[in-house]
């Protein structure tokens, strides 16, 4: 008995440039990270070998287009040398989050580390309005936390 994935790969292989789509889709989340994968997803490979990626907004399309070379490099490292050499980003339909993906949504905001809170307080000490200072310090601490995470994008 053969796996369904093997059958799908065999069938996709009949469509020329699209044969690498399975490999690209499998490698995409690891190559770009979970945040980008929630907002951009491979849609198709054109005849010229260009990977077309659907994005959740024009902002995502624009930002990722600026990072195309880095995304191509990461995708080739994750999916192999036969991966697309060019990527085009455009607003399009994304896959819906399944029950397993729902827990990875951005709704779970990590708490800043104590050193991030201290640095944020030091950065905002010159703000006279107490309420504004607290709000800016909270945002700065969260920003400092994100600056230290594993995303390079």
C-alpha positions in Angstrom: 0.0 0.0 0.0 1.5 3.4 -1.1 1.2 6.6 0.8 -1.2 9.2 -0.6 1.7 11.8 -0.5 3.7 9.6 -2.8 0.8 9.4 -5.2 0.3 13.1 -5.2 4.0 13.7 -5.8 4.0 11.3 -8.7 0.9 13.1 -10.3 2.4 16.5 -9.8 5.6 15.3 -11.5 3.7 15.1 -14.7 3.2 18.9 -14.9 6.7 20.0 -15.7 7.8 23.0 -13.5 5.1 22.2 -11.0 6.9 19.0 -10.1 8.9 20.8 -7.4 5.7 22.3 -5.8 5.4 19.5 -3.2 9.0 20.0 -2.1 8.5 23.8 -1.9 5.3 23.5 0.1 6.9 21.1 2.5 10.0 23.3 3.0 8.2 26.7 3.1 7.3 27.0 6.8 10.8 26.0 7.9 12.5 28.3 5.4 10.5 31.4 6.2 9.3 30.9 9.7 5.8 30.6 11.2 4.8 34.3 11.0 5.6 34.6 7.3 4.1 31.2 6.6 0.8 32.4 8.1 0.8 35.5 5.8 2.4 34.1 2.6 2.0 30.7 1.0 3.3 29.1 -2.2 0.5 29.1 -4.9 2.1 27.8 -8.0 5.3 27.5 -10.1 5.0 29.1 -13.5 6.4 27.6 -16.7 9.5 29.8 -16.4 10.2 28.3 -13.0 9.1 31.4 -11.0 7.4 30.6 -7.7 4.2 32.6 -7.2 3.4 33.2 -3.6 0.0 34.4 -2.3 0.1 36.9 0.5 -2.5 38.1 3.0 -2.1 41.8 2.1 -0.3 44.1 -0.3 2.0 45.1 2.6 3.2 41.6 3.0 3.7 41.3 -0.8 5.8 44.5 -0.8 7.9 43.6 2.2 8.6 40.0 1.0 9.4 41.3 -2.5 12.2 43.4 -0.9 13.5 40.2 0.8 13.2 38.0 -2.3 16.9 37.1 -2.5 17.0 36.0 1.1 13.8 34.0 0.8 15.1 32.3 -2.3 18.4 31.5 -0.5 16.5 30.0 2.5 14.1 28.1 0.4 16.9 26.6 -1.7 18.7 25.6 1.5 15.6 23.9 2.8 14.1 22.4 -0.4 17.2 21.8 -2.5 19.0 23.2 -5.5 16.1 22.5 -7.8 14.0 25.1 -6.0 12.8 28.2 -7.8 15.3 30.8 -8.5 12.8 33.6 -8.6 9.7 34.4 -6.4 6.8 36.8 -7.1 4.6 37.9 -4.2 0.9 39.0 -4.7 -2.2 39.2 -2.7 -4.1 35.9 -2.9 -6.0 33.2 -1.1 -4.1 31.5 1.7 -4.8 28.1 3.2 -7.1 28.2 6.2 -5.5 27.5 9.6 -6.4 24.1 10.9 -7.0 23.1 14.5 -3.3 22.2 14.9 -2.2 25.6 13.6 -4.6 27.7 15.7 -2.4 27.5 18.7 0.5 29.1 16.8 -1.3 32.3 16.0 0.0 35.6 17.1 -2.7 35.8 19.8 -0.2 34.3 22.3 2.1 37.2 23.1 5.2 36.2 25.0 6.1 38.2 28.1 9.2 40.4 27.9 12.3 39.2 29.9 13.2 41.2 33.0 16.3 42.7 31.2 14.0 43.9 28.4 11.7 45.6 30.9 14.7 47.3 32.6 16.2 48.5 29.3 12.8 49.8 28.2 12.4 51.7 31.5 15.8 53.3 31.0 15.0 54.2 27.4 11.7 55.9 28.4 12.8 57.7 31.6 12.7 61.1 29.8 9.0 60.9 29.1 7.2 63.1 31.6 3.7 61.9 31.2 3.4 58.8 33.4 0.7 57.1 31.4 2.5 57.7 28.1 5.8 56.6 29.6 4.3 53.3 30.7 2.7 52.6 27.3 5.9 53.4 25.5 8.0 51.3 27.9 5.6 48.3 27.4 5.9 48.6 23.6 9.7 49.0 23.9 10.1 45.9 26.1 8.0 43.9 23.7 10.1 45.2 20.8 13.3 44.3 22.6 12.0 40.8 23.2 11.2 40.3 19.5 14.6 41.7 18.5 16.1 38.8 20.3 13.9 36.0 18.8 15.0 33.7 16.0 13.4 35.6 13.1 15.8 37.1 10.7 13.1 38.8 8.6 
